[in-house]
């Protein structure tokens, strides 16, 4: 009897050790199971004509489930005040077979605007067992036009101005990903190749080629304008825009694959200098600060922000949520800033850590939030 008990205890201990080892083998920041990559998620409100010279909208989602079986059915449900107003199911597709692609129903459009809950259900492996895997929130708004012209519906993204994450491409180059509401033609005064200045543990880092490259991420731009008459009955336009940016940095995680002049040479491998990094992005024309990045490098990698580390938000491999700061009063190329700590991040996921809540609370206010 004693021998049997000892064997059971040893077997249980071995099982626990095995599970612990398997968990440790999963790369930090990699999405597991059926959860979507929250940093990839994007919603767009598409406008359609409705009877009586009116207009409605429907959601056009972009969602990726890195750990899902290819072609698994996904169902998106939109609710307002707890009541379902839209539902659509589609199989995951795209190159990976784990992303949504043209996943919408134009014939099930929505007339109302305002706050909506979005529920994401996934039948992983087409088993017939669909499970709720993520809840998002969207704030849908509508522009005002004169003369009966067609308005735009848009999903505002002020809360994501507080959010920044680093991503790495196949050549080991790092990118800053964030969202901001810009002034028009900001490159003319701010510059088209802003510069990066960094320090580690307070000591300056020499970056021989410190230029960055601003670019929009896969055309993820929300753009519209409202019209109103001035005192002389002349139509005035007030544009609102949210750009999801993918800013190429002169930083790498490991050696650059096939470096060339203008791409990789003169850049800095962050793994060579572990510690607490702080980097500022300045305009190459105006020298005005745009954003400050803060992150820590240890053990040959970037340490994820507590919001990611605790599992509150899910980012796929080679993506690290970091600390992002906006200059007091906003930068010269921020047109609109609205502090929204209660709105959360990545479409309404509540901040769960003191570090995350403090980050969102530091966003300054600038301009009118909406047209």
Number of C-alpha atoms within 10 A of each C-alpha: 6 7 8 9 10 11 12 12 12 12 12 12 11 12 12 12 12 12 11 11 11 10 11 10 9 12 12 20 22 18 22 18 13 20 22 26 22 21 23 15 17 17 16 20 22 17 21 19 12 13 7 6 9 12 17 22 25 21 28 18 18 15 22 26 28 22 17 22 18 20 20 22 22 26 18 20 18 22 16 15 9 9 10 13 16 18 17 14 16 18 20 26 18 14 9 13 18 23 26 22 18 13 21 20 15 15 9 15 22 19 14 14 17 11 15 20 20 22 17 21 21 27 21 22 14 15 9 11 10 17 14 15 14 15 15 19 20 23 16 19 17 21 18 19 16 12 6 9 10 16 20 22 24 26 23 21 26 22 23 24 26 27 23 23 21 23 22 18 13 9 16 18 24 24 23 22 21 21 22 22 24 19 15 13 10 15 17 10 15 21 18 17 18 24 21 22 17 20 16 19 12 11 11 13 15 13 16 11 18 19 22 22 14 18 15 15 15 9 10 15 16 20 16 19 18 19 19 14 11 9 6 6 8 10 13 12 15 13 17 23 21 23 20 23 21 21 21 20 23 26 26 22 22 17 18 20 13 9 13 10 8 11 15 22 14 17 22 24 20 22 18 14 15 17 18 17 21 21 18 17 21 23 23 19 15 14 14 18 21 19 17 19 19 18 21 19 19 14 9 13 16 25 19 22 20 18 20 22 16 12 12 14 23 24 27 23 17 19 25 27 26 23 22 24 22 20 15 11 13 20 19 17 20 19 21 23 26 20 19 20 20 14 20 21 25 22 24 19 17 19 20 16 15 10 13 22 16 12 18 25 13 17 24 19 15 16 13 11 15 17 17
